[in-house]
Amino acid sequence: MRTMREKMHTGELYLPNDETISAEQMQCLDRLYEFNQTRPTEMKKREALLREMFAEMGEGCYIEPPFHANFGGRHVHFGSHIYANFNLTMVDDTHIYVGDYTMFGPNVTVATAGHPILPSLREQIYQYNMPVRIGRNCWIGAGAVLTPGVTIGDNTVIGAGSIVTKDIPANVVAVGNPCRVLREIGEHDKTYYFKDRRIPSDM
């Protein structure tokens, strides 16, 4: 029989207030608090803390405090050269995977935890977790919310304020609530970077 701690990563219903889980979580949250109290000039300290906090952390990653996470990043896997603006929230009760060069706008939420629809189970505080996967070189716009179990393909842009409830393929712009594919990234984007503004020829 699996323990509550093991069920966190299998998608099964479990009780998150289990003593062994709570003890580990408190240690992670203490470290997260320490990260969020760093001064802007303490860049090396921030980087060192993130490497201790996260499951994986590649080169050249930067998170602008404050950062929020249920387990302080314990189950977050970052590739290299990832940037996150203010108030990134990662409900990392199970694993979150983020590919190289992905960027997060302010106030993005990535959630792996869910609760049963059945009220009697919620009353008992049951929970389940589903991993979230974000591809390489994505841009997750300000205020977007990614819900448990979704996957976003490489190079995709998620528009500001979007609520992602289903998988989004690679190489598209997707927007809305619920988030849907608006269009593919194509020839137009090789010429224009914003509305009628052209990309300089020397770039």
JORA-V386756 format. One record per residue. RES is the residue in three letters. SS is DSSP state (alpha for helix, beta for strand, coil for the rest). D_CENTER is the distance of its C-alpha to the mean C-alpha in Angstrom with 2 decimals. Layout:
res;ss;d_center
RES;SS;D_CENTER
RES;SS;D_CENTER
This chain:
res;ss;d_center
MET;coil;30.42
ARG;coil;26.78
THR;coil;25.83
MET;alpha;23.29
ARG;alpha;21.17
GLU;alpha;21.44
LYS;alpha;20.68
MET;coil;17.18
HIS;coil;16.30
THR;coil;18.84
GLY;coil;17.86
GLU;coil;21.03
LEU;coil;21.77
TYR;beta;21.98
LEU;beta;22.66
PRO;coil;19.95
ASN;coil;22.80
ASP;coil;24.40
GLU;alpha;25.91
THR;alpha;24.50
ILE;alpha;20.89
SER;alpha;21.57
ALA;alpha;23.24
GLU;alpha;20.43
GLN;alpha;17.89
MET;alpha;20.31
GLN;alpha;20.56
CYS;alpha;16.83
LEU;alpha;16.85
ASP;alpha;19.95
ARG;alpha;18.38
LEU;alpha;15.47
TYR;alpha;18.33
GLU;alpha;20.13
PHE;alpha;17.40
ASN;alpha;17.23
GLN;coil;21.04
THR;coil;21.46
ARG;coil;23.49
PRO;coil;22.56
THR;coil;25.25
GLU;coil;23.78
MET;alpha;21.52
LYS;alpha;22.65
LYS;alpha;22.06
ARG;alpha;18.45
GLU;alpha;17.91
ALA;alpha;19.86
LEU;alpha;17.98
LEU;alpha;14.54
ARG;alpha;16.30
GLU;alpha;17.62
MET;alpha;14.53
PHE;coil;12.13
ALA;coil;13.10
GLU;beta;13.30
MET;beta;13.32
GLY;coil;15.23
GLU;coil;17.57
GLY;coil;17.17
CYS;coil;13.67
TYR;beta;13.57
ILE;beta;11.61
GLU;coil;13.81
PRO;coil;14.60
PRO;coil;14.21
PHE;beta;10.88
HIS;beta;10.31
ALA;beta;9.28
ASN;coil;11.58
PHE;coil;12.48
GLY;coil;11.96
GLY;coil;9.65
ARG;coil;12.34
HIS;coil;10.46
VAL;beta;7.79
HIS;beta;9.42
PHE;beta;9.41
GLY;coil;12.23
SER;coil;14.49
HIS;coil;14.72
ILE;coil;11.12
TYR;beta;11.32
ALA;beta;9.38
ASN;coil;11.82
PHE;coil;12.84
ASN;coil;11.20
LEU;beta;7.46
THR;beta;6.90
MET;beta;4.97
VAL;beta;7.69
ASP;coil;8.01
ASP;coil;11.50
THR;coil;11.20
HIS;coil;9.54
ILE;beta;6.18
TYR;beta;7.64
VAL;beta;7.22
GLY;coil;10.74
ASP;coil;13.10
TYR;coil;13.56
THR;coil;10.39
MET;beta;10.22
PHE;beta;8.31
GLY;coil;11.06
PRO;coil;11.91
ASN;coil;10.84
VAL;coil;7.60
THR;beta;6.35
VAL;beta;3.94
ALA;beta;7.02
THR;coil;8.84
ALA;beta;12.03
GLY;beta;14.93
HIS;coil;18.56
PRO;coil;21.73
ILE;coil;23.54
LEU;coil;26.79
PRO;alpha;27.59
SER;alpha;29.52
LEU;alpha;26.59
ARG;alpha;24.31
GLU;alpha;27.28
GLN;coil;27.17
ILE;coil;23.47
TYR;beta;22.43
GLN;beta;18.80
TYR;beta;17.13
ASN;beta;13.75
MET;coil;12.53
PRO;coil;10.09
VAL;beta;7.46
ARG;beta;8.31
ILE;beta;7.71
GLY;coil;11.08
ARG;coil;12.94
ASN;coil;13.72
CYS;coil;11.61
TRP;beta;11.55
ILE;beta;9.28
GLY;coil;11.96
ALA;coil;12.46
GLY;coil;11.95
ALA;coil;10.18
VAL;beta;8.97
LEU;beta;7.48
THR;coil;9.68
PRO;coil;10.39
GLY;coil;11.54
VAL;coil;10.74
THR;beta;10.96
ILE;beta;11.00
GLY;coil;13.85
ASP;coil;14.67
ASN;coil;15.62
THR;coil;14.54
VAL;beta;14.19
ILE;beta;12.64
GLY;coil;15.00
ALA;coil;14.61
GLY;coil;14.59
SER;coil;13.89
ILE;beta;13.06
VAL;beta;11.87
THR;coil;13.83
LYS;coil;14.99
ASP;coil;14.34
ILE;beta;14.75
PRO;coil;16.93
ALA;coil;17.05
ASN;coil;18.86
VAL;beta;18.74
VAL;beta;18.09
ALA;beta;16.80
VAL;beta;17.17
GLY;coil;18.11
ASN;beta;17.95
PRO;coil;17.66
CYS;coil;16.06
ARG;beta;18.72
VAL;beta;19.69
LEU;beta;21.84
ARG;beta;23.16
GLU;beta;22.89
ILE;coil;22.46
GLY;coil;26.10
GLU;coil;29.22
HIS;alpha;28.85
ASP;alpha;25.69
LYS;alpha;27.77
THR;alpha;30.11
TYR;beta;28.28
TYR;beta;25.13
PHE;beta;25.48
LYS;coil;28.06
ASP;coil;31.39
ARG;beta;30.38
ARG;beta;31.16
ILE;coil;29.44
PRO;coil;32.09
SER;coil;34.11
ASP;coil;33.71
MET;coil;29.94
